Amino acid sequence: MHIVLLSGPELPEYDKSWLGGQIGDVFPTDQDRLRLLSGFPADPSMQTGKTICSCYQVGEQTIINALQNGDACSVERLGATLKCGSNCGSCIPELRALVNDHSCESASIETDNAA
């Protein structure tokens, strides 16, 4: 795929990050090409969710996965791991809410006191 063009008075919900990531890929079967029309990957674990960090195009589900997997347990670690919140900082309030809602499974949870 070389380009994505979405057109219409109202666009349906779709996974912008995933769909954009398909540019340059080859789709050998009709089923693969039809999957593009849905705007979502066939494997739900590959969905990135709504964009939380516009600077680095990091989606909500990607952040939740990192929190639940123990890859990051604070806003600071999310920035180090996924880059979200490490540029303009406008997504930090949403990141804090996600950290609070989806705390890590590990016993030692890092705390983020940065603004």
N, C-alpha and C positions, 0 to 999 in steps of 0.2 A: 504494500500500500504506500502511496506517495503523498496523499493529501486527505484531509478529512473536511468535509463541508456539511455543516448542519444548517438546515434552513426551515423556516416556517414561522407562523405567528407566535407559537409557544413551543419550546423545545421540551421533549420528554426528559425524565430523569435518566442520567447516564453517568458512567464513571469516566470523567474527563481525563484523569491521569492515566488510567489503563488504556483508554482509546487512543490517546496521543502517543503512548508507548508502542503502539502497533505500527506506527509509520516506519516504513523501511522493511517490515516483515513480509514474508511470503506465506500465502495461505493455500496449501495444496488441495484442499477438499472444499466442496460446496458448503459443508457444515461449518468449516472454519470461517469461510467468508460470510455466511449468514449470521454467525455469532457476533460479527461486527455491527450488524443492524440492531442488535439488542442493546449495545453500548456497555455490556458487562462481560467479564471473562466467564468461561464455563465453570471454572473452579472458584467457588465463593471465597476461598481463602486468599485468592489473588486480588480481590477487590480492594481498592484503596479508600473508598468512601469519599464523603464531601471534603473538599480542600480546606484544610485548617491553616497551613502555612503557604501563602501565595508566593513568597520569595523562592521557595524550593519545591513547590508543588507537592507537599506532604499531606496525605489524606488522613482522615479521622481513623479509619480502620487500621492503617499502617501504624499509627501512634498507639492505638489500643493494643494491637498485637505486640508491639515492643514493650509496653507496660506489663502485659500479662505473661509474656515469655521471660520477663526479668532482664531484658536487654537494657532497659532504662527504667529508673524508679523515681525520677525527678525531672523537672523542667530542664535543669542543667544537663542531665544525662541524655535527655531527648535531643537537646541541641548538639551534643557531642556525637551521638549515634546517628541521628537522622537529619541533622542541621536545622530542624524546625526551631523557631524562636531565636536563632543565632544571628539574624541579620537586622531587620527593622524592629522586631520585638512586638509588633501589633498583635501577634497570635498568642502571646504569653498568657493572657487571661484565660483563653480557651484551653491552652495546654495545662494550666494549673487545675482547671475544672476536670479535665480528663485524668490527670494524675490522681486527684481526689476520688474520682468515681471508679477508677480502674487500677487500684494500687497493686503493687507487685506481690507475687506469691511468697517471695523470700522473707526471711525473718528480719533482716536488717534493711529497712527502707530508708533511702537517702532523703534528706529534707532539702527543699530549695527555698532559701530566704531572699533570693535576688529579686529585684523589682522588675 
